[in-house]
Amino acid sequence: MPPVSLVSMWTRRRRRAPADGDRGLSTVEVVILAPVMILFVLVLVAFGQLVDGRGALDGAARDAARAGSIQKEHATAMAEARKAAEANLENVCSGPVAVTQTSQGFEPDTIFTVEVSCEVRGLAMIGLDIPTTLTASFSSPLDPFRRTQ
């Protein structure tokens, strides 16, 4: 019997058909892993919406404080602050937008601080209906050259 080389032994093993126990294994892997991967992507998108909501809320608080700080009267300042915040958060919040003043008074040379809060969609898109209320606050000095209307 001639000696068998390693190359010919490897070639014979490679030509053999796969064992019957391995058939359909990749189908099972796809069936198990596909839902896990889809869920992972949905969780990433949901948390991305939370981060986007946080950025939008910070911007809305900034715009609301600035819009209120240039008004002459307190009632007009709160109305303009509310209008600015609602315009910024139109497509971000799933509920009403709350705007409250957290600073004291509305006198010249003081700070006008507002707090803006709303409930963002976030995790509701993946079936976790967890209410996620985000809040942001911003301060703006009352403009000494405010509107005279």
Secondary structure, DSSP 8 states (H G I E B T S, - for coil): -----HHHHHHHHHHS---GGGTTHHHHHHHHHHHHHHHHHHHHHHHHHHHHHHHHHHHHHHHHHHHHHT-SSHHHHHHHHHHHHHHHTTTTBSS--EEEE-SS---TTSEEEEEEEEEE-GGGGGT----EEEEEEEEEE--TT----
